[in-house]
Amino acid sequence: MNISQACAVTIHYQLKDDENRIVESSFDSEPMLYLHGAQNMIPGLEAELEGKTVGDKIAASIEAKDGYGEYHDGLRQEVPLDAFGDVEDIVPGMRFIAETEMGQRPVQVVDVKDDVAVVDGNHPLAGQRLHFNVEVIDVREATEEELAHGHVHASGQCDSHSASE
């Protein structure tokens, strides 16, 4: 079966940055499952996987616009430490959900100086070209339940399937 809209797909992947550093890899752990066409994956990689089948291996470089998007300077700002309420010891790497004009948005503390924290609402990989090595492990039709939920259910994790289904 070829990967197409509404397929449940299992892949192993390795992601590297432009300096050839490994950012993530599933090859030594559990593979990734996703529902093709449900926007569960960056658009550029999903497009590269379209039409592939079990056993296919691909190497793909995905530009920022087709990955986690371009970097937006406006999503980086200084926030007074007292805006964090009861949270003490604000340090780089901490993540929070910020209330913004566009609703809730995840942000990460990237620097702390005097009485302000610098937070960044960009994805950590925004603005970067991404280099993937991917192996297709499994492709099957998604169940009605998976389609309704918008994601793949790993074996043993389906919400309402009985053992006889």
Backbone hydrogen bonds, N-H to C=O, Kabsch-Sander energy under -0.5 kcal/mol:
donor,donor_aa,acceptor,acceptor_aa,energy
3,I,52,K,-3.3
6,A,36,H,-2.2
7,C,4,S,-1.4
8,A,140,R,-3.1
9,V,7,C,-0.6
9,V,34,Y,-2.9
10,T,138,D,-2.8
11,I,32,M,-2.8
12,H,135,E,-2.3
14,Q,133,N,-2.1
15,L,24,E,-3.1
16,K,131,H,-2.9
17,D,21,R,-1.9
20,N,17,D,-2.0
23,V,15,L,-3.3
24,E,15,L,-1.3
26,S,13,Y,-2.8
27,F,13,Y,-0.6
29,S,26,S,-2.2
32,M,11,I,-3.0
34,Y,9,V,-2.4
36,H,7,C,-2.7
36,H,34,Y,-0.7
38,A,35,L,-1.8
40,N,35,L,-0.5
44,G,66,D,-2.9
46,E,42,I,-2.1
47,A,43,P,-2.4
48,E,44,G,-1.6
49,L,45,L,-1.7
50,E,46,E,-1.1
51,G,3,I,-3.1
52,K,49,L,-2.3
55,G,136,V,-2.9
56,D,53,T,-2.4
58,I,134,V,-2.6
60,A,132,F,-2.4
62,I,60,A,-0.5
62,I,130,L,-3.4
63,E,61,S,-0.5
66,D,63,E,-1.5
67,G,64,A,-1.6
69,G,64,A,-2.3
73,D,71,Y,-0.6
75,L,72,H,-2.0
76,R,73,D,-1.9
77,Q,75,L,-0.5
77,Q,119,V,-2.4
79,V,117,A,-3.0
81,L,115,D,-2.6
83,A,80,P,-2.0
84,F,81,L,-1.8
85,G,82,D,-1.2
87,V,84,F,-1.7
93,G,109,V,-3.3
94,M,91,V,-1.8
96,F,107,V,-2.5
98,A,96,F,-0.6
98,A,105,R,-3.1
100,T,98,A,-0.6
100,T,103,G,-1.7
103,G,100,T,-1.8
105,R,98,A,-2.2
107,V,96,F,-2.9
108,Q,120,D,-2.0
109,V,94,M,-3.0
110,V,118,V,-3.3
111,D,118,V,-1.3
113,K,116,V,-2.7
116,V,113,K,-3.0
117,A,79,V,-3.0
118,V,111,D,-3.4
119,V,77,Q,-3.0
119,V,117,A,-0.7
120,D,108,Q,-2.4
121,G,75,L,-2.9
126,A,123,H,-2.4
127,G,69,G,-3.4
128,Q,125,L,-1.5
130,L,62,I,-2.9
131,H,16,K,-2.5
132,F,60,A,-3.4
132,F,130,L,-0.6
133,N,14,Q,-2.1
134,V,58,I,-2.8
135,E,12,H,-2.6
136,V,56,D,-2.7
137,I,10,T,-2.8
137,I,135,E,-0.6
138,D,10,T,-1.8
140,R,8,A,-2.1
142,A,6,A,-2.1
147,L,143,T,-2.4
148,A,144,E,-2.4
149,H,145,E,-2.3
150,G,146,E,-1.8
151,H,146,E,-1.2
154,A,152,V,-0.6
157,Q,154,A,-2.6
165,E,162,S,-1.5
